[in-house]
Amino acid sequence: MKVPFTWKVTGWFMIGWSAEFEVGDVKALKFFGEDLAAYRDESGELHLLEAHCKHLGAHIGHGGKVVGDCVECPFHGWRWGPQGDNTYIPYQPDRPNRGLKLRSYPVREQYGCIFMWYQPQGEPPRWELPDIFHKFPQFETDPEAYYRPYPEFSSRADAIPVHPQIVAENGPDSSHFRYVHKATVTPVCLHWEHEDQEWRFLTGWPDARSDDPDAMALRIHSHFSGLGFAMSAFEGSSNHRLIFACTPVDDEVSDMFYSIWWPKEPGETSDVPPEHVRAKVERQYLKTVWEDCDIWRHQKYVENPPLAKIDAKPYMAMRKWAKQFYDAPA
């Protein structure tokens, strides 16, 4: 998908799930066109560095080894610390090269999800990662009241040719639900607003059993934190929470992440959802979320769309709001 803005978007972006990284793991990742190495040190902390050793360019994510809080290059054993400093050279152990430094990326883990901060020039985070539970305090905020999101209620789609802004634009677009998701009723945007890096909107699903046009069978409260992801709380029969994230891999495709926190049944103590709950969530939510990908794979970006009156104001307001996250040229 060709767009008139950069894919090197500033903000917090999801890059995986905590359970994928055990202590001692070193893995190769690629996001924003950059090769990365993620490792979980011996104390359990996760770190993210640029991947290629400053010595002779070996990729640390392929064969690297954790030593204490450092990662060791598989080529010559040079070690790199959490902040990217060269801490040890085995054949001159008292003289690490203090002038060398790998770029390090701020990482946060929250409720089993991993996020990285990205800014093209390496500037520190401009805002804190929002808390998906305390963002919606009107609903149950105790994580123990929900089944674990990973692996049962999580999925990802890799190398989808879609920019994060296009995913975000689905928020104010209520009309596509009938055609893409085969919804029997068309949801309505009840409220929307934006403040600084946050875009908030409330979507209602009319109650088909009621004669009152204002009666809603479901309300979805959604908050975007930048363009990286949306956190949502469903107000209705299930009252579950979810996160839907889109992270650029390069200038053509993004990886997408989806996790659901489903409320435990009464009296349940296990974090592992029972089979009948898994089947229900799989059928109703985990499968349908990727239906948009079939559109995005072939979609062309329209810079000045002839929007219908009902969508025009929030749609164009979101595009204007999104401009603040582009610190690099297209």
Backbone bond lengths (Angstrom), bond angles and torsions (degrees), N, CA, C in turn:
res aa  C-N    CA-C-N  psi(-1)  N-CA   C-N-CA  omega(-1)  CA-C   N-CA-C  phi
1 M - - - 1.466 - - 1.533 109.56 -
2 K 1.303 117.10 122.39 1.453 121.79 177.50 1.527 109.47 -91.40
3 V 1.332 116.40 129.12 1.453 121.93 -179.60 1.528 108.75 -131.53
4 P 1.334 117.94 154.39 1.465 120.66 -176.89 1.528 113.33 -85.14
5 F 1.328 118.01 20.26 1.464 121.28 178.42 1.525 108.34 -138.47
6 T 1.329 115.18 163.95 1.461 120.82 -173.86 1.530 112.42 -69.43
7 W 1.334 115.42 154.69 1.458 122.09 171.51 1.531 110.41 -90.69
8 K 1.325 117.65 -9.35 1.469 121.50 178.19 1.530 108.08 -87.47
9 V 1.311 114.65 76.05 1.460 122.58 -171.38 1.529 110.45 -86.63
10 T 1.319 116.79 137.24 1.454 121.63 178.10 1.520 110.71 -80.09
11 G 1.347 116.67 134.83 1.457 120.12 175.42 1.510 113.26 149.17
12 W 1.332 115.43 -172.19 1.456 123.47 174.70 1.520 109.11 -90.68
13 F 1.337 116.13 135.14 1.455 120.89 -176.89 1.525 110.02 -137.82
14 M 1.307 115.82 139.73 1.464 120.54 179.79 1.524 109.63 -78.72
15 I 1.353 115.58 139.65 1.465 119.65 -178.87 1.523 112.47 -128.42
16 G 1.331 117.85 3.09 1.457 119.47 178.49 1.507 111.82 155.77
17 W 1.341 115.17 -166.64 1.461 122.55 -179.59 1.526 110.14 -119.15
18 S 1.312 116.16 145.24 1.463 121.27 -175.27 1.519 112.18 -57.54
19 A 1.326 116.92 -37.29 1.463 120.53 -176.54 1.526 112.66 -65.24
20 E 1.327 117.77 -14.31 1.460 121.17 178.59 1.533 112.28 -78.07
21 F 1.333 117.09 -12.86 1.462 121.27 -175.73 1.528 109.46 -122.12
22 E 1.309 116.62 101.01 1.450 120.82 174.76 1.529 110.02 -85.56
23 V 1.322 116.56 163.90 1.463 120.77 177.77 1.532 109.21 -56.53
24 G 1.324 115.49 129.06 1.460 120.71 -179.46 1.511 114.71 93.79
25 D 1.320 117.55 -8.47 1.465 120.39 -179.99 1.523 111.19 -73.76
26 V 1.322 115.74 140.35 1.466 123.30 171.77 1.524 106.73 -129.33
27 K 1.336 117.39 125.51 1.464 120.04 -175.54 1.523 111.08 -133.90
28 A 1.314 114.32 147.21 1.461 121.38 175.66 1.525 109.47 -88.20
29 L 1.331 115.86 132.10 1.460 122.32 176.65 1.523 108.07 -130.01
30 K 1.336 115.24 162.83 1.460 119.63 172.43 1.515 109.31 -143.24
31 F 1.334 115.38 120.68 1.457 122.06 176.13 1.524 108.57 -144.04
32 F 1.327 115.71 149.68 1.469 122.54 179.00 1.520 112.04 57.14
33 G 1.331 116.71 29.68 1.449 121.22 178.82 1.513 113.66 75.40
34 E 1.320 117.96 10.30 1.453 122.11 -175.36 1.522 110.80 -118.37
35 D 1.339 116.07 135.13 1.459 121.40 175.28 1.521 108.89 -77.26
36 L 1.350 115.94 130.94 1.451 122.17 -174.34 1.526 110.46 -128.58
37 A 1.312 115.57 155.99 1.457 121.96 173.81 1.520 108.12 -126.58
38 A 1.336 116.47 122.22 1.458 122.17 177.31 1.517 108.80 -108.49
39 Y 1.336 116.54 138.08 1.458 119.06 177.04 1.526 109.98 -145.78
40 R 1.344 114.27 147.30 1.467 120.06 174.86 1.520 107.89 -104.90
41 D 1.333 116.05 118.01 1.466 119.75 -173.20 1.526 111.31 -76.21
42 E 1.328 115.77 179.56 1.462 120.96 -173.44 1.525 113.04 -66.82
43 S 1.333 117.42 -19.44 1.469 120.11 176.90 1.522 112.05 -90.40
44 G 1.326 116.79 -3.86 1.464 120.70 178.13 1.508 114.93 99.17
45 E 1.335 118.23 -1.02 1.461 121.05 179.84 1.532 110.26 -80.16
46 L 1.324 115.29 140.81 1.461 120.83 178.44 1.523 109.82 -97.80
47 H 1.335 116.62 136.97 1.462 121.81 -179.18 1.521 109.37 -131.01
48 L 1.330 115.04 154.35 1.457 121.07 -178.55 1.528 108.99 -135.66
49 L 1.337 116.00 122.23 1.458 122.18 -177.73 1.523 110.55 -128.29
50 E 1.349 115.20 160.35 1.456 116.68 168.08 1.519 107.56 -62.08
51 A 1.331 116.53 149.44 1.462 119.60 -162.54 1.522 115.12 -85.21
52 H 1.307 118.99 -29.12 1.458 119.80 -168.51 1.529 112.11 -92.79
53 C 1.317 114.74 122.23 1.461 122.05 -179.44 1.530 110.06 -56.69
54 K 1.321 116.35 136.23 1.465 121.40 -178.99 1.530 112.72 -71.35
55 H 1.320 117.07 -10.90 1.453 120.73 -178.69 1.527 110.55 -73.43
56 L 1.344 116.88 -70.28 1.466 120.87 179.40 1.525 112.86 -133.11
57 G 1.337 116.14 19.26 1.454 119.77 168.07 1.508 117.45 83.98
58 A 1.330 119.08 11.80 1.469 119.72 177.60 1.528 109.83 -65.05
59 H 1.339 116.04 149.12 1.463 121.78 178.51 1.520 108.44 -84.53
60 I 1.328 116.52 112.38 1.461 121.34 -175.34 1.526 111.91 -66.95
61 G 1.329 116.96 -25.92 1.457 120.45 -179.17 1.511 113.83 -71.56
62 H 1.325 117.38 -12.93 1.463 121.83 178.84 1.527 108.48 -110.32
63 G 1.329 116.13 90.58 1.455 120.50 177.44 1.507 114.98 98.44
64 G 1.341 118.20 -0.03 1.453 120.35 177.37 1.525 111.57 -64.77
65 K 1.345 116.86 159.08 1.457 121.91 -175.99 1.523 109.61 -132.62
66 V 1.333 115.98 139.43 1.464 121.55 177.77 1.518 109.79 -81.17
67 V 1.339 115.80 131.16 1.460 122.95 174.14 1.525 106.99 -132.54
68 G 1.324 117.57 105.64 1.463 120.33 -176.19 1.516 110.30 66.00
69 D 1.343 115.94 -121.92 1.462 119.33 176.27 1.529 111.20 -103.55
70 C 1.332 116.37 13.95 1.465 121.43 -178.23 1.523 110.87 -111.46
71 V 1.336 114.49 167.17 1.450 120.70 173.11 1.526 107.72 -119.52
72 E 1.327 115.49 136.28 1.462 121.20 -175.05 1.517 110.80 -103.68
73 C 1.324 116.47 129.01 1.461 122.14 179.28 1.528 109.83 -64.91
74 P 1.335 118.62 135.69 1.473 120.82 -178.34 1.526 113.41 -73.92
75 F 1.338 118.67 -10.11 1.465 121.34 -174.22 1.524 112.20 -85.76
76 H 1.353 116.91 -53.20 1.464 120.11 -177.01 1.530 112.79 -132.43
77 G 1.329 117.16 7.67 1.456 119.49 175.00 1.514 115.97 80.19
78 W 1.322 118.65 10.90 1.466 119.89 175.53 1.529 108.19 -66.11
79 R 1.335 115.76 138.70 1.463 120.36 -177.94 1.518 110.87 -110.15
80 W 1.334 113.38 145.85 1.456 121.27 -176.84 1.526 108.70 -129.12
81 G 1.345 115.89 134.11 1.453 121.17 -176.35 1.514 113.51 -87.74
82 P 1.348 117.35 176.51 1.468 122.33 -176.95 1.526 113.90 -56.55
83 Q 1.334 117.96 -29.93 1.461 121.36 179.56 1.525 112.32 -94.19
84 G 1.340 116.18 7.20 1.455 120.40 177.27 1.518 114.73 90.61
85 D 1.333 118.22 3.39 1.469 121.03 -178.49 1.533 111.07 -75.46
86 N 1.322 115.55 143.84 1.456 119.98 171.21 1.531 107.87 -76.12
87 T 1.337 116.80 116.63 1.469 120.65 -173.54 1.520 113.55 -106.69
88 Y 1.349 117.52 -15.20 1.467 118.21 -173.20 1.523 110.10 -163.32
89 I 1.339 114.64 134.15 1.466 122.42 171.56 1.526 105.76 -124.24
90 P 1.316 120.05 116.82 1.470 121.75 -169.06 1.526 114.52 -60.67
91 Y 1.319 118.51 -29.91 1.456 119.71 -177.78 1.523 112.66 -97.97
92 Q 1.347 117.10 7.22 1.477 122.32 164.33 1.531 105.97 -150.15
93 P 1.333 116.74 68.99 1.468 122.38 -169.16 1.527 114.85 -60.56
94 D 1.290 117.82 -23.32 1.473 119.91 -178.72 1.526 112.63 -92.46
95 R 1.317 116.47 -1.43 1.468 118.80 -175.38 1.525 111.77 -134.76
96 P 1.352 117.86 72.75 1.467 118.69 171.72 1.523 109.34 -65.78
97 N 1.296 116.57 157.54 1.461 120.99 -179.83 1.525 109.13 -85.60
98 R 1.316 115.40 96.15 1.472 120.18 -174.47 1.522 112.88 -73.38
99 G 1.310 116.89 -9.24 1.459 119.50 177.77 1.520 113.47 -85.97
100 L 1.325 116.40 -9.06 1.462 120.14 -178.94 1.518 110.59 -98.34
101 K 1.304 115.81 143.86 1.465 119.74 -178.43 1.523 109.52 -154.96
102 L 1.336 116.51 128.05 1.454 121.54 170.87 1.523 109.04 -83.11
103 R 1.318 116.98 145.58 1.459 118.80 175.19 1.527 109.30 -67.92
104 S 1.318 116.46 130.48 1.459 121.20 176.20 1.526 108.90 -109.41
105 Y 1.312 115.58 151.76 1.459 122.49 -176.69 1.524 109.75 -120.31
106 P 1.333 118.58 130.81 1.463 119.89 175.54 1.526 111.07 -59.21
107 V 1.320 115.64 135.89 1.462 122.06 -178.66 1.526 108.75 -128.76
108 R 1.324 116.47 138.90 1.462 122.46 174.44 1.525 108.68 -129.82
109 E 1.329 115.73 140.86 1.456 121.51 173.08 1.523 108.39 -114.37
110 Q 1.323 115.70 131.21 1.455 119.70 -176.34 1.523 109.93 -143.12
111 Y 1.325 115.80 117.46 1.466 121.97 176.61 1.529 111.97 51.54
112 G 1.325 115.68 39.47 1.461 120.02 176.20 1.510 115.20 89.49
113 C 1.332 118.73 -0.20 1.463 122.34 178.87 1.527 109.96 -110.49
114 I 1.331 116.38 147.21 1.467 122.25 -179.40 1.525 109.34 -111.39
115 F 1.333 115.84 132.83 1.456 122.48 179.09 1.522 109.65 -126.27
116 M 1.321 115.93 144.63 1.451 121.76 172.10 1.526 109.02 -117.71
117 W 1.338 115.41 148.55 1.463 120.31 171.81 1.520 108.10 -93.42
118 Y 1.336 115.60 130.82 1.461 119.21 177.00 1.521 110.02 -126.86
119 Q 1.325 114.92 131.76 1.457 123.36 171.39 1.520 105.76 -143.35
120 P 1.326 119.09 128.36 1.464 121.04 -169.72 1.523 115.15 -51.09
121 Q 1.333 117.83 -38.28 1.469 120.85 -177.93 1.532 112.41 -93.12
122 G 1.321 117.68 6.94 1.456 120.28 177.62 1.510 115.10 80.70
123 E 1.328 118.47 20.03 1.465 120.90 178.50 1.530 110.41 -69.86
124 P 1.338 118.02 150.75 1.470 121.43 -178.59 1.529 111.50 -69.16
125 P 1.327 117.02 167.19 1.479 120.38 -178.77 1.518 113.31 -55.55
126 R 1.318 115.15 136.48 1.464 121.32 178.09 1.517 111.59 -89.21
127 W 1.311 117.09 -20.23 1.452 121.18 177.26 1.521 108.55 -147.93
128 E 1.313 115.31 156.46 1.458 120.10 179.79 1.530 109.90 -77.85
129 L 1.314 114.06 150.19 1.461 119.35 175.71 1.528 108.81 -63.76
130 P 1.332 118.53 124.97 1.470 119.83 -179.17 1.519 111.51 -70.39
131 D 1.319 115.83 153.76 1.454 122.88 -179.12 1.529 109.23 -93.12
132 I 1.329 116.04 118.55 1.461 119.79 -173.98 1.526 112.63 -64.16
133 F 1.333 117.75 -26.89 1.461 119.21 179.27 1.522 111.81 -83.30
134 H 1.308 116.98 -45.27 1.458 119.17 -176.73 1.525 113.22 -81.27
135 K 1.325 116.95 -5.35 1.453 119.67 172.45 1.527 110.92 -67.81
136 F 1.315 116.70 -26.66 1.466 121.27 -178.24 1.527 108.72 -126.33
137 P 1.336 117.51 71.51 1.472 121.09 -174.46 1.521 113.61 -70.35
138 Q 1.329 117.46 -10.07 1.459 119.33 178.96 1.525 112.09 -73.88
139 F 1.353 116.57 -10.78 1.454 120.91 177.63 1.531 108.99 -115.64
140 E 1.307 117.24 172.06 1.460 122.43 -178.42 1.534 110.59 -54.67
141 T 1.337 116.29 123.62 1.463 120.43 -175.67 1.527 113.46 -106.45
142 D 1.329 118.04 -0.41 1.463 120.95 179.64 1.529 109.34 -83.27
143 P 1.348 118.15 116.02 1.467 119.21 179.62 1.519 113.33 -58.98
144 E 1.341 116.88 -25.82 1.457 120.19 -179.73 1.528 112.07 -68.71
145 A 1.320 117.08 -13.47 1.462 120.56 178.90 1.527 111.98 -83.66
146 Y 1.340 116.50 -1.14 1.462 121.58 -177.80 1.529 110.12 -121.33
147 Y 1.326 115.68 151.56 1.464 119.63 171.27 1.527 108.80 -69.61
148 R 1.306 115.93 156.39 1.452 120.38 179.06 1.536 109.63 -62.87
149 P 1.321 117.37 142.31 1.465 119.16 -178.89 1.530 113.63 -78.08
150 Y 1.327 116.31 -27.34 1.469 120.03 -175.46 1.520 109.69 -121.51
151 P 1.331 118.63 134.28 1.483 126.60 7.66 1.529 115.22 -95.94
152 E 1.344 116.75 -12.27 1.470 118.52 -169.15 1.524 113.64 -63.96
153 F 1.329 117.39 -38.91 1.460 120.82 -173.51 1.529 112.24 -112.22
154 S 1.314 116.53 32.98 1.467 121.42 178.76 1.519 110.06 -132.69
155 S 1.313 115.23 148.21 1.464 120.50 174.76 1.516 108.66 -153.85
156 R 1.325 115.69 163.83 1.450 120.65 178.57 1.526 109.62 -141.46
157 A 1.309 114.52 156.09 1.465 121.18 174.85 1.517 106.98 -129.34
158 D 1.315 117.46 122.97 1.451 122.09 -175.06 1.522 112.51 -100.02
159 A 1.335 114.67 149.97 1.468 122.70 173.19 1.520 112.60 56.06
160 I 1.338 116.06 47.51 1.466 120.91 175.46 1.530 107.85 -89.63
161 P 1.323 118.73 127.95 1.473 120.66 -177.22 1.529 112.14 -76.57
162 V 1.331 115.23 69.63 1.465 120.10 -178.86 1.530 108.88 -144.25
163 H 1.319 115.45 140.17 1.462 123.17 177.75 1.525 108.92 -87.79
164 P 1.345 118.53 146.56 1.473 119.98 -179.57 1.520 114.27 -54.12
165 Q 1.324 118.62 -33.86 1.470 119.08 179.79 1.522 111.46 -64.24
166 I 1.325 117.61 -36.12 1.460 120.41 179.73 1.520 110.13 -65.70
167 V 1.326 116.83 -37.77 1.460 120.85 176.31 1.522 109.87 -64.37
168 A 1.329 117.14 -43.49 1.461 121.17 179.64 1.525 111.82 -62.54
169 E 1.325 116.51 -32.75 1.458 119.88 -178.47 1.526 112.56 -68.53
170 N 1.323 117.79 -11.40 1.461 120.04 172.45 1.523 111.74 -66.56
171 G 1.343 116.56 -23.15 1.453 120.86 -177.85 1.515 113.86 -56.70
172 P 1.323 118.46 -57.30 1.467 119.31 179.70 1.525 113.91 -81.06
173 D 1.314 117.76 0.24 1.463 121.34 -177.63 1.526 110.10 -93.94
174 S 1.320 116.96 92.19 1.462 120.89 -177.80 1.524 112.98 -84.65
175 S 1.308 117.44 -23.36 1.472 120.38 -172.27 1.528 113.51 -70.44
176 H 1.354 116.92 -26.69 1.461 118.02 -173.64 1.529 113.25 -71.76
177 F 1.335 117.79 -16.57 1.464 119.92 -177.56 1.529 112.18 -59.62
178 R 1.317 117.01 -38.65 1.457 119.66 -178.53 1.525 111.71 -66.10
179 Y 1.320 116.73 -34.81 1.467 120.33 -172.44 1.533 112.66 -95.07
180 V 1.325 116.93 -39.70 1.462 119.68 -177.90 1.525 111.47 -84.84
181 H 1.342 115.64 -42.76 1.462 119.96 -174.27 1.530 112.69 -103.32
182 K 1.327 116.61 3.47 1.471 122.18 177.64 1.529 111.78 57.76
183 A 1.321 116.70 36.44 1.458 120.80 177.85 1.527 110.06 -67.32
184 T 1.317 116.81 140.48 1.469 121.12 -178.90 1.523 111.69 -81.16
185 V 1.345 116.85 -18.22 1.462 121.02 173.66 1.527 107.80 -129.71
186 T 1.302 116.41 153.95 1.458 120.90 179.35 1.523 109.88 -94.40
187 P 1.331 118.55 120.58 1.467 120.00 179.15 1.524 111.22 -67.49
188 V 1.306 115.21 160.28 1.465 121.17 -179.22 1.522 109.19 -125.32
189 C 1.312 115.76 145.18 1.461 121.15 176.32 1.527 108.07 -83.04
190 L 1.328 116.87 110.24 1.453 121.80 -176.63 1.519 112.53 -84.07
191 H 1.334 115.94 -29.65 1.462 119.18 -178.87 1.517 108.78 -164.62
192 W 1.340 116.22 146.16 1.457 120.65 172.64 1.519 109.39 -149.58
193 E 1.327 114.88 149.03 1.453 121.44 178.93 1.526 108.24 -161.50
194 H 1.315 115.40 159.82 1.459 119.31 175.29 1.523 109.43 -140.29
195 E 1.326 114.23 146.47 1.455 121.52 179.56 1.513 108.38 -147.07
196 D 1.329 116.11 119.43 1.466 121.99 -178.58 1.525 109.88 53.67
197 Q 1.349 117.99 -121.40 1.460 120.69 -175.59 1.522 112.85 -86.76
198 E 1.332 117.82 2.57 1.460 120.33 -173.64 1.518 112.51 -110.53
199 W 1.330 114.75 138.15 1.460 122.08 172.25 1.518 106.80 -120.08
200 R 1.331 116.33 126.51 1.457 120.76 -177.24 1.526 109.90 -123.21
201 F 1.317 115.07 135.77 1.460 117.62 175.45 1.519 111.03 -146.22
202 L 1.318 115.17 153.52 1.456 123.73 179.85 1.524 108.43 -121.00
203 T 1.325 115.40 121.94 1.456 121.52 -178.98 1.524 109.35 -112.13
204 G 1.312 116.43 136.26 1.458 121.14 178.95 1.521 111.68 -116.17
205 W 1.310 115.35 142.87 1.468 121.57 176.14 1.522 107.37 -108.81
206 P 1.340 118.50 109.47 1.466 120.99 -177.38 1.520 112.58 -55.54
207 D 1.321 114.91 142.65 1.463 121.75 178.63 1.523 108.81 -81.33
208 A 1.314 116.39 108.41 1.468 121.19 -177.35 1.516 112.57 -65.95
209 R 1.320 117.38 -17.11 1.468 120.66 -178.83 1.516 112.42 -87.34
210 S 1.320 116.95 -5.58 1.465 120.55 -176.22 1.531 110.80 -110.80
211 D 1.305 114.98 148.24 1.466 120.54 175.20 1.523 111.57 -85.18
212 D 1.312 116.89 -8.62 1.455 122.04 179.92 1.529 109.20 -84.25
213 P 1.321 119.22 115.50 1.466 121.08 -177.98 1.532 112.97 -65.35
214 D 1.337 116.94 -17.16 1.458 120.54 -179.79 1.523 112.69 -92.59
215 A 1.323 116.97 -3.39 1.464 120.61 179.52 1.524 109.52 -78.38
216 M 1.316 116.70 127.54 1.458 121.63 -177.17 1.530 110.67 -115.92
217 A 1.315 115.28 130.71 1.459 120.16 176.44 1.527 111.07 -80.17
218 L 1.329 116.77 -22.82 1.460 122.23 -176.87 1.516 109.11 -152.39
219 R 1.322 115.09 139.41 1.459 121.32 171.78 1.522 108.63 -124.33
220 I 1.327 115.87 133.71 1.467 120.87 179.57 1.524 108.21 -115.30
221 H 1.325 115.84 117.42 1.457 122.61 177.96 1.526 107.43 -96.06
222 S 1.315 118.50 119.66 1.467 121.58 -176.22 1.523 111.29 -129.40
223 H 1.323 114.91 137.88 1.463 121.86 176.84 1.523 108.52 -127.83
224 F 1.322 116.99 124.53 1.462 121.71 169.97 1.516 108.74 -91.03
225 S 1.336 116.43 134.97 1.453 121.70 170.24 1.515 106.86 -107.74
226 G 1.328 117.42 98.72 1.453 119.61 -168.99 1.520 108.89 62.73
227 L 1.328 115.58 -153.73 1.464 120.25 -178.83 1.528 112.52 -99.75
228 G 1.338 116.98 1.30 1.454 119.36 -173.45 1.513 115.46 -74.20
229 F 1.324 116.83 -36.87 1.457 118.23 -175.04 1.524 110.66 -163.67
230 A 1.331 114.09 159.57 1.455 122.03 173.13 1.521 108.88 -117.67
231 M 1.326 116.26 136.11 1.459 122.67 171.90 1.521 106.99 -105.03
232 S 1.319 116.59 135.17 1.460 120.12 -176.53 1.517 110.89 -135.60
233 A 1.335 115.66 145.78 1.456 122.80 172.81 1.521 107.81 -124.06
234 F 1.332 115.83 129.83 1.456 121.88 -177.82 1.521 109.72 -96.51
235 E 1.321 116.02 122.05 1.457 122.05 178.95 1.524 108.42 -104.79
236 G 1.341 115.91 107.08 1.455 120.46 -176.86 1.507 110.02 175.34
237 S 1.309 116.86 -131.65 1.459 120.15 -175.99 1.520 112.94 -76.06
238 S 1.336 118.21 -29.24 1.465 120.09 -173.66 1.526 114.03 -106.23
239 N 1.332 117.68 -32.65 1.468 122.60 -178.80 1.531 112.84 53.06
240 H 1.327 116.04 46.02 1.460 119.76 178.36 1.521 110.59 -94.61
241 R 1.325 115.42 170.54 1.456 122.97 178.47 1.514 108.80 -122.94
242 L 1.336 115.80 157.04 1.460 118.43 177.57 1.514 110.42 -155.00
243 I 1.325 113.98 164.99 1.458 121.10 172.27 1.518 107.62 -132.29
244 F 1.325 115.64 137.08 1.460 122.49 179.32 1.518 106.63 -127.91
245 A 1.337 116.70 117.21 1.463 120.94 -169.22 1.518 111.56 -126.98
246 C 1.331 115.12 148.25 1.463 121.83 179.66 1.525 107.81 -135.20
247 T 1.344 116.53 120.97 1.460 121.81 -175.50 1.524 110.18 -125.98
248 P 1.343 118.83 118.96 1.464 120.40 -179.84 1.526 112.70 -60.84
249 V 1.317 115.72 136.95 1.463 121.97 173.53 1.526 109.52 -92.30
250 D 1.321 115.42 -43.06 1.464 121.59 178.01 1.525 107.18 -153.43
251 D 1.318 117.80 -153.76 1.462 120.91 -177.70 1.528 112.93 -89.59
252 E 1.321 117.00 18.34 1.466 119.83 -179.57 1.522 113.81 -135.32
253 V 1.337 117.68 -32.86 1.465 120.14 -173.61 1.518 111.22 -136.61
254 S 1.343 115.02 162.11 1.457 122.70 176.12 1.525 109.42 -131.07
255 D 1.338 115.96 154.22 1.454 122.03 167.93 1.524 107.88 -97.02
256 M 1.328 116.18 143.17 1.455 120.91 -176.20 1.526 109.99 -122.29
257 F 1.338 115.25 141.34 1.460 122.23 -175.37 1.530 109.28 -128.03
258 Y 1.324 115.00 142.70 1.464 120.13 -176.01 1.519 108.60 -143.64
259 S 1.327 117.41 126.04 1.466 121.52 178.43 1.524 110.05 -138.61
260 I 1.327 115.45 142.01 1.459 122.60 -179.97 1.528 109.51 -120.99
261 W 1.330 115.86 134.43 1.460 122.11 169.65 1.527 106.96 -103.52
262 W 1.329 116.14 107.53 1.467 121.39 -174.67 1.533 109.09 -101.49
263 P 1.336 117.99 130.88 1.475 120.01 -178.60 1.527 112.35 -59.55
264 K 1.323 115.14 139.15 1.460 120.06 177.65 1.526 110.88 -69.46
265 E 1.300 115.10 150.13 1.458 120.21 174.48 1.524 109.26 -69.35
266 P 1.347 118.24 154.72 1.469 121.13 -178.93 1.530 112.17 -54.10
267 G 1.329 115.30 130.99 1.446 120.72 178.97 1.511 115.25 83.22
268 E 1.309 117.50 -3.76 1.465 121.50 -178.00 1.527 110.44 -74.21
269 T 1.328 116.31 135.25 1.465 120.96 177.53 1.518 112.75 -116.43
270 S 1.323 117.55 -19.37 1.460 120.83 -178.10 1.524 110.86 -79.04
271 D 1.351 115.35 144.60 1.464 120.32 174.67 1.522 111.67 -78.14
272 V 1.324 116.53 -16.18 1.466 121.48 -177.11 1.527 109.45 -86.74
273 P 1.319 118.28 121.45 1.476 119.95 -177.94 1.521 111.93 -69.35
274 P 1.335 117.63 142.54 1.464 120.38 175.95 1.522 111.09 -67.81
275 E 1.305 116.34 162.16 1.456 121.46 -172.42 1.522 112.57 -60.35
276 H 1.336 118.30 -40.55 1.472 119.29 -177.48 1.529 111.66 -67.48
277 V 1.342 117.21 -31.00 1.469 120.06 175.98 1.531 109.44 -72.17
278 R 1.321 115.96 -42.23 1.464 119.86 178.26 1.522 111.03 -58.11
279 A 1.320 116.01 -44.22 1.469 120.17 -178.29 1.523 111.28 -64.21
280 K 1.315 116.77 -39.58 1.468 120.91 -179.43 1.526 111.38 -65.75
281 V 1.328 115.83 -47.70 1.465 119.68 -178.79 1.526 110.77 -66.44
282 E 1.316 116.67 -39.59 1.462 120.95 177.42 1.518 110.91 -59.00
283 R 1.320 115.73 -46.71 1.469 120.96 -175.80 1.528 111.64 -69.03
284 Q 1.327 117.02 -42.50 1.463 120.38 -171.54 1.527 114.29 -89.27
285 Y 1.331 117.57 -25.30 1.465 118.53 -171.30 1.527 114.87 -129.81
286 L 1.327 118.34 -44.70 1.457 119.58 -173.61 1.520 112.82 -70.53
287 K 1.319 117.74 -29.94 1.463 119.81 -179.63 1.519 112.22 -81.96
288 T 1.317 117.17 -42.67 1.464 120.23 -173.07 1.522 113.41 -72.01
289 V 1.353 117.73 -22.12 1.462 119.40 -174.89 1.523 111.88 -63.08
290 W 1.326 117.83 -27.77 1.461 120.38 -176.08 1.521 113.10 -90.75
291 E 1.317 118.39 4.95 1.460 119.97 179.00 1.525 112.07 -64.25
292 D 1.325 117.22 -29.69 1.468 120.59 178.41 1.526 111.42 -64.15
293 C 1.329 117.41 -27.04 1.465 119.97 -177.52 1.522 111.65 -60.75
294 D 1.315 117.40 -31.60 1.461 120.23 179.00 1.531 111.38 -64.76
295 I 1.323 116.24 -30.15 1.470 120.66 175.40 1.523 109.57 -76.91
296 W 1.311 116.66 -47.80 1.466 121.07 -174.99 1.526 112.52 -63.08
297 R 1.324 117.65 -30.93 1.468 119.84 -178.73 1.527 112.52 -61.93
298 H 1.305 117.23 -23.88 1.469 120.39 -174.65 1.528 112.60 -124.85
299 Q 1.324 117.59 4.64 1.454 121.46 -174.82 1.524 112.25 -76.98
300 K 1.324 116.57 147.30 1.452 123.44 173.46 1.524 108.24 -112.44
301 Y 1.329 116.63 135.04 1.456 120.25 -179.23 1.536 109.99 -73.24
302 V 1.328 116.63 129.02 1.462 123.04 177.97 1.524 107.81 -107.60
303 E 1.324 116.10 114.66 1.461 120.01 -172.39 1.524 112.85 -72.44
304 N 1.320 117.63 -34.84 1.465 121.46 178.77 1.530 109.11 -125.58
305 P 1.329 117.39 76.90 1.465 120.42 -174.54 1.528 112.33 -73.05
306 P 1.338 117.11 143.17 1.463 121.42 175.63 1.529 109.73 -82.14
307 L 1.317 117.15 77.76 1.460 122.03 -171.72 1.525 112.12 -74.90
308 A 1.321 115.09 151.38 1.458 120.91 171.92 1.528 108.71 -72.58
309 K 1.301 116.16 157.91 1.461 121.30 -174.00 1.524 112.43 -59.69
310 I 1.334 117.22 -36.74 1.465 120.84 -174.13 1.531 111.84 -67.15
311 D 1.333 117.40 -29.14 1.461 120.71 -176.19 1.525 114.06 -103.58
312 A 1.319 117.14 -16.69 1.460 120.68 -166.93 1.524 113.56 -59.57
313 K 1.334 117.80 -47.66 1.462 119.65 -173.41 1.528 112.42 -65.42
314 P 1.344 119.85 -52.62 1.478 117.92 179.23 1.517 113.20 -67.21
315 Y 1.331 116.92 -33.39 1.466 120.57 -178.27 1.521 110.82 -63.17
316 M 1.323 116.55 -49.53 1.460 119.97 -178.08 1.524 111.67 -73.81
317 A 1.338 116.89 -29.71 1.466 119.74 175.63 1.521 110.57 -65.00
318 M 1.340 116.74 -37.74 1.458 119.45 178.18 1.526 111.11 -66.24
319 R 1.313 117.59 -40.30 1.465 119.92 178.83 1.528 111.13 -63.30
320 K 1.312 116.77 -38.25 1.456 120.21 178.14 1.522 110.52 -67.94
321 W 1.338 116.91 -42.62 1.471 122.31 178.13 1.524 111.44 -60.65
322 A 1.334 117.14 -36.61 1.467 121.80 -175.34 1.527 112.96 -67.11
323 K 1.320 118.44 -21.43 1.460 121.22 -175.28 1.528 112.49 -61.74
324 Q 1.333 117.79 -24.33 1.470 120.09 -177.58 1.518 113.50 -68.02
325 F 1.344 117.72 -13.96 1.460 120.77 -175.23 1.529 112.36 -97.82
326 Y 1.333 117.28 9.76 1.454 120.99 -179.58 1.529 109.64 -109.79
327 D 1.336 115.50 98.46 1.466 121.42 -179.67 1.521 112.09 -99.07
328 A 1.316 116.33 -0.46 1.465 120.60 178.92 1.521 108.13 -125.65
329 P 1.332 117.04 153.30 1.475 119.11 178.51 1.514 111.13 -68.81
330 A 1.314 115.71 159.21 1.466 121.30 178.70 1.530 109.28 -63.47
